[in-house]
Amino acid sequence: MPRCPECNGYMKYDRRLKVYICTNCGLMLTRDEIEKYRRRNYVEEDEKSEIEEYYEWWIKGNKSP
């Protein structure tokens, strides 16, 4: 069962509407929209880790001209 990208609640599939509905906040998403949220979050996490790695490198003073 997928989790809601907004509140992390459980999403239940509604066969009649063909969407997932969050049982907590009521957000309605198709399966494709849920996948888009997941992909976007993975990209953001990767970007954060690259920035954090650069910051750590900069702080350590391992800079070379």
C-alpha positions as CSV (number, residue, x, y, z in Angstrom):
1,M,0.0,0.0,0.0
2,P,1.6,3.3,-1.0
3,R,2.1,6.2,1.4
4,C,0.9,9.7,0.9
5,P,3.6,12.1,-0.3
6,E,2.1,15.0,1.7
7,C,1.4,13.5,5.1
8,N,2.8,10.0,4.9
9,G,-0.6,8.4,5.6
10,Y,-1.8,5.3,4.0
11,M,-3.4,5.5,0.5
12,K,-6.3,3.3,-0.4
13,Y,-7.2,2.5,-4.0
14,D,-10.7,3.5,-5.2
15,R,-11.7,1.2,-8.1
16,R,-14.5,3.4,-9.2
17,L,-12.5,6.6,-9.5
18,K,-9.3,4.7,-10.4
19,V,-7.2,6.8,-7.9
20,Y,-5.4,6.4,-4.6
21,I,-7.0,8.3,-1.8
22,C,-5.1,9.2,1.4
23,T,-7.0,7.9,4.5
24,N,-5.5,10.8,6.5
25,C,-5.6,14.0,4.5
26,G,-7.8,13.0,1.5
27,L,-5.2,13.6,-1.2
28,M,-6.2,11.9,-4.5
29,L,-3.5,10.7,-6.9
30,T,-3.3,8.3,-9.8
31,R,-0.5,5.7,-9.8
32,D,1.5,7.8,-12.3
33,E,1.3,10.8,-10.0
34,I,2.5,8.8,-7.1
35,E,5.5,7.6,-9.2
36,K,6.3,11.2,-10.2
37,Y,6.4,12.2,-6.5
38,R,8.7,9.3,-5.7
39,R,11.1,10.1,-8.6
40,R,11.2,13.8,-7.7
41,N,12.0,12.9,-4.1
42,Y,14.9,10.7,-5.1
43,V,16.4,13.4,-7.3
44,E,16.1,15.9,-4.4
45,E,17.8,13.5,-2.0
46,D,20.6,12.9,-4.5
47,E,21.1,16.7,-5.0
48,K,21.2,17.2,-1.2
49,S,23.8,14.5,-0.8
50,E,26.1,16.1,-3.5
51,I,25.7,19.5,-1.8
52,E,26.5,18.0,1.6
53,E,29.5,16.2,0.3
54,Y,30.8,19.4,-1.3
55,Y,30.2,21.3,2.0
56,E,32.1,18.6,4.0
57,W,35.0,18.7,1.5
58,W,35.1,22.5,1.7
59,I,35.1,22.5,5.5
60,K,37.9,20.0,5.8
61,G,40.1,22.3,3.8
62,N,41.0,19.7,1.1
63,K,40.9,22.4,-1.5
64,S,43.6,22.4,-4.2
65,P,44.3,25.2,-6.7
